[in-house]
Amino acid sequence: QVQLVESGGGLVQAGGSLSLSCRASGSLPGATRMGWYRQAPGKERELVATITSGGTTNYAEFSEDRFTISRDNGKNTVYLQMNSLKPEDTGVYYCNARRLVPPLIIAWGQGTQVTVSS
């Protein structure tokens, strides 16, 4: 069973920066994709950014110029550096890990709150 433990997040003023990290414990062999999703109050969960074990990244339009996703495969950890934060970036950020080859394994973290004040 794979468990994802997130850290980081918190309260920051608009224009500031925050860094999130997520470590996967348990067995998640083979090609994987890890990433971040977020959910604002009253809205659906949406993609922020993902990165495969091979280093291929995918960003949402709102994040591609301000956020940077990276990972350390040896530590099974994915990071999200968020710069130039805006109040609309406020929400709960969830870590996700997905195995890309059978058998399918998908795991979610418990979520970490990011609040950007204006």
Residue, then its C-alpha position, 0 to 999 in steps of 0.5 A: q500500500v502506498q501512502l503519501v505524506e505532504s508537508g509545506g503549505g501555510l499562509v502567505q501574502a500575495g506575491g510571496s512563495l511557498s514550497l510543498s513536498c510529498r513523500a511516497s512510502g510503500s511500494l511504487p515500482g516502475a514508471t510513475r507519475m506524481g503531482w499536485y492537484r488543488q481544490a478551492p472552496g466550492k470548486e472541483r479539484e483541478l490539476v496543478a502539475t505532474i512529473t513522471s519518473g522520467g522527468t516529463t512535466n505537465y502544468a496547468e495553464f495557471s501554474e506553468d509560469r509561476f510554479t515549478i515541479s520537481r522530484d527525487n526518485g531516490k527519495n520517492t519525493v515530489y516538490l512544488q515550488m510556488n512563486s508569485l502567489k495570488p489569492e486565487d491560488t488559495g485551496v487545499y493542495y493534494c499530492n497524487a501518485r500513479r503507477l503508469v504500468p500494470p497493475l494500476i496503483i493510485a494514491w492521494g495525500q491527505g491535502t495541505q492548506v495553502t492560503v494567500s492573503s491579498 
